[in-house]
Amino acid sequence: MTPSTYILIILAVFILIAFFSTFKIVPQRSVFIVERLGKYSRSLEAGFHILIPFIDKIAYKQNLKEQAIDVASQICITKDNIAVEVDGILYLQVMDPQKASYGIDNYRFAVIQISQTTMRSVIGKMELDKTFEERETVNATIVDAVDKASEPWGIKVSRYEVKNISPPQSIRDAMEKQMRAEREKRALIAESEGDKQAKINRAEGDKQEMIARSEGEKMRKINEASGTASEIEMVAIATAKGILEIAKSINQEGGMNAVNLRIAEQYLTEFGKLAKVNNTMIVPADLSNIAGVISSVTSVLSTTNPSGTVPANPLLRKP
């Protein structure tokens, strides 16, 4: 190949390089920082742009999307002198590409360092138990500190999340024992409360049962008393009516003779029963003369009621 051919090839390569460096396409949500002769020239938004070859160059490419930056775990000392390992994640966004490019050399490294130092400071003011309870406070404090520090760099910190707080194994074992004891305590309290409520319910049920039973017994006795009173009244009325009928029969002709005969029959019947039993008996002196006995009974009735009539039952007397 002749020297002129080499020159043509070099010239063609130079032209291709110049051509591709002249035309730039910026992606959506990105900004390219253009420097002209080593000095900031302009910021290229999303779209197609033309640069001056060998004079303009793309110095920085900034992403305007929200970025999640992992903050590595570190050892922090709590207020009660317990070493815990803490890590987290930081969310930020580039708001001013020019400041992010020229305000600091590496804003990602800077915000991570500020997050870690702020974390150590916040954890150092808390006891171990509080670090688990007040994560929101820790997150808010870190966001506020990092956001203020990164404002001159054109960075906006949206939030910070603590991922893990890991105390030493000995502390974890002690905490687990404490939680187990607390759970057992709550279980015993719940069981005792349940037994207490069950006893109260049983006592209340027994009370209601006794009240209902006493009410039932009261009504039963009232009903029995009412029935007994009615029965006595009816028996008395029936007895009075029977006596009245007997009295009427006695007052009729031959009625007294029938009464005397009935009394004599009952006398003989009862006397015969006494004779069958091995008992001590009073034997009348005139036992051989039954007619005398009947005559004696009749004379007693005549002496008691000389008129020969049986008095009416006063219970049936009309007012």
C-alpha positions in Angstrom: 0.0 0.0 0.0 1.2 3.5 -0.9 1.6 6.2 1.7 -1.4 8.0 0.2 -3.6 5.0 1.0 -2.6 5.1 4.7 -3.4 8.7 4.8 -6.9 8.1 3.3 -7.6 5.3 5.8 -6.6 7.5 8.8 -8.6 10.3 7.5 -11.7 8.1 7.1 -11.4 6.8 10.7 -11.0 10.4 11.9 -14.1 11.4 10.1 -16.1 8.5 11.5 -15.0 9.3 15.0 -16.0 12.9 14.5 -19.3 11.9 13.1 -20.3 9.6 16.0 -19.1 12.1 18.6 -21.1 14.9 17.0 -24.6 13.3 17.4 -25.8 12.3 20.9 -29.1 10.8 22.1 -30.0 11.4 25.7 -32.3 8.7 27.4 -35.5 9.7 29.2 -35.0 10.8 32.9 -31.3 11.4 32.2 -29.2 14.6 31.8 -25.8 14.8 30.1 -23.4 17.6 31.2 -21.5 19.1 28.2 -18.1 20.7 28.7 -16.5 22.9 26.0 -12.8 23.1 26.1 -12.8 21.9 29.7 -15.5 24.3 31.0 -19.2 23.7 31.7 -21.2 24.5 28.6 -24.8 23.2 29.0 -27.0 20.3 30.2 -28.6 18.1 27.6 -32.1 16.9 28.4 -33.7 13.7 26.9 -33.6 13.7 23.1 -31.3 14.2 20.1 -28.4 16.6 20.3 -25.5 17.8 18.1 -22.1 18.6 19.5 -19.1 20.3 18.0 -16.5 17.6 17.4 -13.3 17.8 19.4 -14.5 20.9 21.2 -17.6 19.7 23.1 -17.6 16.5 25.2 -19.9 14.7 27.6 -18.3 15.1 31.0 -21.0 13.7 33.3 -24.1 11.6 32.9 -26.7 12.0 35.7 -29.7 9.8 36.3 -32.8 11.7 37.5 -34.6 8.6 38.7 -35.0 7.9 42.4 -32.1 5.7 43.5 -31.9 3.1 46.3 -28.5 2.9 47.9 -27.6 0.1 50.2 -25.9 1.3 53.4 -23.5 -1.3 54.7 -23.9 -2.7 58.2 -21.8 -1.1 61.0 -21.3 -1.5 64.7 -23.0 1.0 66.9 -22.8 1.4 70.7 -26.1 2.0 72.5 -26.6 4.2 75.5 -26.4 1.1 77.8 -23.1 0.1 76.2 -24.3 -2.8 74.0 -22.7 -3.2 70.6 -25.3 -3.7 67.8 -24.9 -4.2 64.1 -27.1 -1.9 62.0 -27.7 -1.6 58.3 -30.2 0.2 56.1 -31.2 1.5 52.8 -31.2 5.1 51.5 -33.5 6.6 48.8 -32.4 9.7 47.0 -32.8 11.6 43.8 -30.7 14.0 41.8 -32.5 17.3 41.6 -29.8 19.5 40.1 -27.5 17.7 37.7 -24.9 20.5 37.5 -24.5 20.7 41.3 -24.4 16.9 41.5 -21.6 16.9 38.9 -19.5 19.8 40.2 -20.6 20.2 43.9 -19.0 16.9 45.0 -16.8 14.3 43.5 -19.0 11.3 44.5 -22.3 12.1 46.0 -23.3 8.4 46.5 -20.2 7.8 48.7 -20.8 11.0 50.6 -24.5 10.3 51.5 -23.6 6.8 52.6 -20.9 8.2 55.0 -23.2 10.8 56.4 -25.9 8.1 56.9 -23.6 5.9 58.8 -22.2 8.6 61.1 -25.7 9.9 61.8 -26.8 6.4 62.6 -24.0 5.9 65.1 -24.9 9.2 66.7 -28.7 8.4 67.0 -28.2 4.9 68.3 -25.7 6.1 70.9 -28.4 8.2 72.5 -30.8 5.3 72.9 -31.0 2.2 75.0 -31.2 -1.2 73.3 -34.9 -1.7 73.8 -35.6 1.8 72.4 -33.8 1.1 69.2 -36.3 -1.6 68.4 -39.3 0.5 69.4 -38.3 3.8 67.7 -37.2 2.9 64.3 -39.4 5.6 62.8 -37.5 8.2 64.9 -34.2 6.9 63.8 -35.2 6.9 60.1 -36.6 10.5 60.3 -33.4 11.8 62.0 -31.1 10.3 59.4 -33.2 11.6 56.5 -33.2 15.1 58.0 -29.4 15.1 58.6 -28.5 13.7 55.2 -31.0 15.9 53.3 -29.5 19.0 54.8 -26.0 18.0 54.1 -26.6 17.0 50.5 -28.7 20.0 49.5 -25.6 22.0 48.2 -24.9 19.0 45.9 -28.4 19.1 44.3 -29.5 15.8 46.0 -32.8 15.2 47.6 -33.1 12.4 50.2 -36.6 11.1 50.3 -36.4 8.4 53.1 -34.2 6.0 55.0 -35.1 2.6 56.3 -33.3 0.6 59.0 -33.2 -3.0 57.8 -31.7 -4.9 60.6 -30.6 -4.2 64.2 -28.6 -7.2 65.4 -27.4 -7.4 69.0 -24.7 -9.9 70.1 -25.8 -13.6 70.5 -25.6 -13.4 74.3 -28.0 -10.4 74.3 -30.3 -12.2 71.8 -30.5 -15.3 74.1 -31.2 -13.1 77.1 -33.9 -11.2 75.2 -35.5 -14.5 74.1 -35.6 -15.7 77.7 -37.2 -12.5 78.7 -39.8 -12.7 76.0 -40.5 -16.3 76.9 -41.0 -15.4 80.5 -43.2 -12.5 79.5 -45.3 -14.8 77.3 -45.6 -17.3 80.1 -46.6 -14.6 82.5 -49.3 -13.3 80.2 -50.5 -16.9 79.7 -50.8 -17.4 83.4 -52.6 -14.1 83.8 -55.0 -15.0 81.0 -55.6 -18.4 82.5 -56.3 -17.0 86.0 -58.6 -14.4 84.6 -60.4 -17.2 82.7 -60.7 -19.3 85.9 -61.9 -16.2 87.8 -64.6 -15.4 85.2 -65.6 -19.1 85.0 -66.1 -19.2 88.8 -68.1 -16.0 88.7 -70.3 -17.4 86.0 -70.8 -20.7 87.9 -71.6 -18.8 91.1 -74.0 -16.6 89.3 -75.6 -19.6 87.7 -75.9 -21.4 91.1 -77.4 -18.2 92.5 -80.0 -18.0 89.8 -80.7 -21.7 90.1 -81.3 -21.4 93.9 -83.5 -18.4 93.4 -85.6 -20.2 90.7 -85.7 -23.3 92.9 -86.8 -21.3 96.0 -89.5 -19.6 93.9 -90.7 -22.9 92.7 -90.7 -24.3 96.2 -92.6 -21.3 97.4 -95.2 -21.7 94.7 -95.5 -25.4 95.4 -96.1 -24.8 99.1 -98.6 -22.1 98.3 -100.4 -24.4 95.9 -100.3 -27.2 98.4 -101.6 -25.0 101.2 -104.3 -23.7 99.0 -105.3 -27.3 98.0 -105.2 -28.5 101.6 -107.4 -25.5 102.7 -109.8 -26.2 99.9 -109.8 -29.9 100.8 -110.4 -29.2 104.5 -113.2 -26.8 103.7 -114.8 -29.3 101.3 -114.5 -32.2 103.9 -115.9 -29.9 106.6 -118.9 -29.0 104.4 -119.4 -32.6 103.4 -119.2 -33.7 107.1 -121.6 -31.0 108.1 -124.0 -32.0 105.4 -123.7 -35.7 106.5 -124.3 -34.8 110.1 -127.3 -32.7 109.1 -128.8 -35.6 107.1 -128.2 -38.0 110.1 -129.9 -35.5 112.4 -132.8 -35.3 110.1 -133.0 -39.1 109.9 -132.8 -39.4 113.7 -135.7 -37.0 114.2 -137.9 -39.1 112.0 -140.1 -41.9 113.4 -138.0 -44.9 114.4 -134.8 -43.0 113.8 -133.6 -43.2 117.4 -134.2 -47.0 117.5 -132.0 -47.3 114.4 -129.3 -45.3 116.1 -129.4 -47.4 119.2 -129.1 -50.6 117.1 -126.2 -49.2 115.1 -124.4 -48.2 118.4 -124.9 -51.7 119.8 -123.5 -53.3 116.6 -120.4 -51.1 116.7 -119.9 -51.8 120.3 -120.1 -55.6 119.8 -117.8 -55.4 116.8 -115.1 -53.4 118.6 -115.3 -55.6 121.6 -114.9 -58.6 119.5 -111.7 -57.1 118.0 -110.3 -56.5 121.4 -110.9 -60.1 122.3 -108.8 -61.4 119.4 -105.7 -59.4 120.5 -103.5 -60.3 123.6 -104.3 -57.0 125.4 -105.6 -56.1 128.7 -109.3 -55.4 128.5 -112.0 -53.9 130.7 -114.9 -56.4 130.8 -118.3 -54.9 131.7 -119.9 -56.4 134.7 -123.1 -57.2 132.8 -121.5 -58.8 129.8 -123.9 -61.7 129.9 -126.7 -59.3 129.3 -126.1 -57.5 126.0 -129.5 -55.9 126.1 -128.4 -54.3 129.3 -125.4 -52.8 127.6 -127.5 -51.4 124.8 -130.0 -50.1 127.3 -127.1 -48.4 129.2 -125.9 -46.7 126.0 -129.4 -45.6 125.1 -129.9 -44.1 128.5 -126.6 -42.2 128.1 -127.8 -40.7 124.8 -131.2 -39.8 126.3 -129.4 -38.1 129.2 -127.2 -36.1 126.9 -130.1 -35.0 124.7 -133.4 -35.2 126.5 -135.4 -33.9 123.5 -134.3 -37.0 121.5 -132.9 -34.9 118.6 -129.4 -34.4 117.3 -128.4 -30.7 117.2 -127.7 -29.3 113.7 -124.1 -28.5 112.6 -123.4 -24.9 113.3 -121.1 -24.8 110.2 -124.1 -25.2 107.9 -126.3 -22.7 109.8 -127.4 -20.0 107.5 -126.9 -16.5 108.7 
